Amino acid sequence: MKKIVIAIDSFKGCLGTHDLADAIEKGIRKVCPECLVCKLPIADGGEGTADILTQALGGERTTCQVDGPLRTPVEATYGWIPQRKMAIIDMASASGLPLIPWAEGNVMHTTSYGTGQLIADALQHGCQRILLGIGGSATNDAGVGMLQALGFHFLDKNGEEIGDGGICLSQIAQVDTSQVLPQLKTCIIEVATDVRNPFYGKNGAAFVFAPQKGANPKQVQLLDEGLRSFAQLIQTEFGIDLQSIAGSGAAGGLGGGCVVFLKAHLSSGIDKVKEYIHFDQIIQDADLIITGEGKVDQQTSQGKVVDGIIQSARTYQIPVIVLTGNCIEENEDI
């Protein structure tokens, strides 16, 4: 009996991973009604990661009200795995791009504060381990907002707390850690990301991702200057070279902020999801894998779902079909 594995990411604004898998299965049944179809919901650290892993690990959803990217209150959820004392958090739930109206310049002022509130809520529940998926963000604040919600204070040259957004990064002259939540000292935090971009520069957070969040060329330049200024402060005060850390530019620099201030480890989101759902074990005897995502472009081979699925399939020499809604350009690495 033929075994076909369906492991497809959501198509943003169109269909979720479960709906896509169901539709694909219907097509398969018309051609091969007797085959074994194995549907594996999949994600790479972006939207949907928390739901998929919470279900896979037998956890429960927790909801709390937090500040959205522009400080409008939003209802955000995260996964709680009681037996592991583990929280699985999607940054997008609290600080995602769909939570704000599309308008040029919004990204200059968006904050990741709500993501920090989710982390704080998990810590209050006795959380000892956090997996934080940081795809789909609306921010470019290097995680400063998130860190403020956790008790960090970022002060300007006059000793005053800075405002929200990447536009304020260049104002930071001092970091006060005296009021940081004590639970952070013992909580292990792992960050799941689908990109490997550096903190600043032409391939960094601002130049690559800020235009997708509504920044014009001048604003992109200002955001990049803020990231450079913040990176220099980190180098001087903490002796850490953010630019040398692959993935530090993820989520508008939040990846780098997590490494420096939360002692977090950056991991491939798709690899973490595959690990938790035992993906490689399940596909070993498969005859075909069907995967895909909403857009296939130059970023696909940098740790997205399709890249991760193909890497596993190559190990067991399993053919793969990739479905997509938008193919920007041919990618020779896939």
Residue pairs with C-beta under 8 A, 6 or more apart in sequence:
1 34
1 35
1 36
2 32
2 34
2 35
2 36
2 287
2 288
3 35
3 36
3 38
3 285
3 286
3 287
3 288
4 28
4 32
4 35
4 36
4 37
4 38
4 286
4 287
4 288
4 289
4 290
5 38
5 39
5 40
5 282
5 283
5 286
5 288
5 289
5 290
6 21
6 24
6 25
6 37
6 38
6 39
6 40
6 289
6 290
6 291
7 39
7 40
7 41
7 42
7 279
7 289
7 290
7 291
7 305
7 309
8 17
8 20
8 21
8 24
8 42
8 290
8 291
8 292
8 293
8 305
8 323
9 17
9 42
9 43
9 44
9 48
9 291
9 292
9 293
9 294
9 304
9 305
9 306
10 16
10 17
10 20
10 43
10 47
10 48
10 293
10 294
11 20
11 292
11 293
11 294
11 325
12 47
12 294
13 294
14 294
14 325
15 23
16 48
17 41
17 42
17 43
17 48
17 52
18 39
18 41
20 292
21 39
21 41
22 39
24 290
24 323
25 37
25 39
28 35
28 37
29 37
38 282
38 286
40 277
40 279
40 282
41 48
41 52
41 55
42 52
42 270
42 273
42 274
42 277
42 279
42 291
42 305
42 309
43 49
43 52
43 133
43 269
43 270
43 273
43 305
44 135
44 192
44 194
44 268
44 269
44 270
44 273
44 303
44 304
44 305
44 308
45 133
45 134
45 135
45 192
45 193
45 194
45 268
45 269
45 270
45 272
45 273
46 90
46 92
46 133
46 135
46 136
46 194
46 269
47 90
47 92
47 93
47 96
47 135
47 136
48 90
49 88
49 90
49 133
49 135
49 192
49 269
49 273
50 77
50 78
50 79
50 88
50 89
50 90
50 93
50 133
51 61
51 79
51 90
52 273
52 277
53 59
53 79
53 88
53 131
53 273
53 276
53 277
54 60
54 61
54 79
54 80
54 81
54 88
56 276
56 277
57 79
57 81
57 84
57 86
57 88
57 276
58 81
58 83
59 79
59 80
59 81
59 82
59 86
59 88
60 79
60 80
60 82
61 77
61 78
61 79
61 80
62 77
62 78
62 79
62 80
62 87
62 121
62 122
62 125
63 75
63 76
63 77
64 75
64 76
64 77
64 117
64 118
64 121
65 73
65 74
65 75
65 76
66 73
66 74
66 76
66 94
66 113
66 114
66 115
66 117
66 118
67 73
67 74
67 94
67 111
67 113
67 114
67 117
67 149
68 74
68 94
68 95
68 99
68 100
68 114
69 95
69 96
69 97
69 99
69 100
69 106
69 110
69 111
69 112
69 114
69 138
69 139
70 100
70 106
70 109
70 110
70 111
71 111
71 113
71 164
72 99
72 100
74 94
74 99
74 114
76 93
76 94
76 114
76 117
76 118
77 93
78 87
78 88
78 89
78 90
78 93
78 118
78 121
78 122
79 87
79 88
79 89
80 86
80 87
80 88
80 122
80 125
80 127
81 87
81 88
84 129
85 126
85 127
85 128
85 129
86 127
86 128
86 129
86 130
86 131
87 118
87 119
87 122
87 125
87 127
87 129
87 130
87 131
88 130
88 131
88 133
89 115
89 118
89 119
89 122
89 130
89 131
89 132
89 133
90 96
90 133
90 135
90 136
91 112
91 115
91 132
91 133
91 134
91 135
91 136
91 137
91 251
91 254
92 98
92 133
92 135
92 136
92 137
93 118
94 112
94 114
94 115
94 117
94 118
95 110
95 111
95 112
95 113
95 114
95 115
95 137
95 138
95 139
95 145
95 146
96 136
96 137
96 138
97 136
97 137
97 138
97 212
97 213
98 136
99 138
100 106
100 110
100 138
102 214
103 214
104 214
104 215
104 216
104 219
105 214
105 215
105 216
105 219
106 138
106 213
106 214
107 138
107 139
107 140
107 165
107 166
107 210
107 213
107 214
107 215
107 219
107 223
107 252
108 140
108 165
108 166
108 167
108 215
108 219
108 222
108 223
109 163
109 164
109 165
109 167
110 138
110 139
110 140
110 141
110 164
110 165
110 166
110 213
111 139
111 141
111 144
111 145
111 164
111 165
112 137
112 139
112 141
112 143
112 144
112 145
112 146
112 251
112 252
112 254
113 145
113 146
113 148
113 149
113 164
114 145
114 149
115 132
115 143
115 145
115 146
115 149
115 254
116 145
116 146
116 147
116 148
116 149
116 150
117 149
119 130
119 132
119 146
119 149
119 150
119 189
120 149
120 150
120 181
122 130
123 181
123 183
123 184
123 187
124 183
127 183
127 187
128 186
128 187
128 188
129 187
129 188
129 189
129 190
130 187
130 188
130 189
130 190
131 190
131 192
131 272
132 189
132 190
132 191
132 192
132 258
132 264
133 192
133 193
133 269
134 191
134 192
134 193
134 250
134 251
134 254
134 255
134 258
135 193
135 194
135 251
135 269
137 213
137 251
137 252
137 254
138 213
139 145
139 165
139 166
139 213
139 251
139 252
139 254
140 165
140 166
140 205
140 206
140 209
140 210
140 213
140 215
140 223
140 227
140 252
140 253
141 164
141 165
141 166
141 168
141 169
141 252
141 253
141 254
142 166
142 169
142 199
142 205
142 226
142 227
142 230
142 252
142 253
142 254
142 256
142 257
143 251
143 252
143 253
143 254
143 255
143 256
143 257
143 258
143 261
144 152
144 154
144 162
144 168
144 169
144 172
144 230
144 257
145 164
145 165
146 254
146 257
146 258
147 154
147 257
147 261
147 262
148 154
148 161
150 180
150 181
150 184
150 262
151 177
151 179
151 180
151 181
152 175
152 176
152 177
152 179
152 180
152 261
153 161
153 175
153 176
153 177
153 178
153 179
154 161
154 162
154 172
154 174
154 175
154 176
155 161
155 162
155 172
155 173
155 174
155 175
155 176
156 162
156 171
156 172
156 173
157 171
157 173
159 174
162 168
162 169
162 171
162 172
166 206
166 210
166 222
166 223
166 226
166 227
166 252
166 253
167 222
167 223
167 226
168 226
169 223
169 226
169 227
169 229
169 230
170 225
170 226
170 229
170 230
172 229
172 230
172 233
173 233
175 233
175 237
177 261
184 262
189 258
189 262
189 263
189 264
189 265
190 264
190 265
190 267
190 272
191 247
191 250
191 255
191 258
191 259
191 264
191 265
191 266
191 267
192 267
192 268
192 269
192 272
192 273
193 247
193 250
193 251
193 255
193 266
193 267
193 268
193 269
193 303
194 250
194 268
194 269
194 270
194 299
194 302
194 303
194 304
194 305
195 247
195 249
195 250
195 299
195 302
195 303
196 246
196 247
196 302
196 303
197 203
197 204
197 205
197 208
197 209
197 247
197 248
197 249
197 250
198 204
198 243
198 244
198 245
198 246
198 248
198 249
199 205
199 227
199 231
199 242
199 243
199 245
199 248
199 249
199 253
199 256
200 206
200 224
200 227
200 228
200 231
200 243
200 249
200 253
201 207
201 224
201 243
203 249
204 224
204 227
204 249
205 223
205 224
205 227
205 249
205 250
205 251
205 252
205 253
206 215
206 220
206 221
206 223
206 224
206 226
206 227
206 252
207 220
207 224
208 249
209 249
209 252
210 219
210 220
210 223
210 252
211 220
213 252
215 223
227 249
227 253
230 253
231 241
231 242
231 243
231 256
234 240
234 242
234 256
234 260
235 241
235 242
238 260
240 259
240 260
242 248
242 256
242 259
242 260
245 255
245 256
245 259
245 266
246 266
247 255
247 266
248 255
248 256
248 259
248 266
249 255
249 256
250 266
255 266
258 264
258 266
259 265
259 266
268 303
268 308
269 303
270 303
270 304
270 305
270 307
270 308
270 309
271 308
273 279
273 308
274 280
274 308
274 312
279 312
280 312
280 315
280 316
283 289
283 312
283 313
283 316
283 318
284 316
286 316
286 318
287 318
287 319
288 318
288 319
288 320
288 321
289 309
289 313
289 318
289 319
289 320
289 321
290 320
290 321
290 323
291 305
291 306
291 309
291 310
291 320
291 321
291 322
291 323
292 305
292 306
292 322
292 323
292 324
293 300
293 304
293 305
293 306
293 324
294 324
294 325
294 326
295 324
295 325
295 326
295 327
295 328
296 306
296 322
296 324
296 326
296 327
296 328
296 331
296 334
297 326
297 327
297 328
297 329
297 331
298 328
298 329
298 331
300 306
300 307
300 331
300 334
301 307
301 331
301 333
301 334
306 322
306 324
306 334
307 333
307 334
309 320
310 320
310 322
310 334
313 319
313 320
322 334
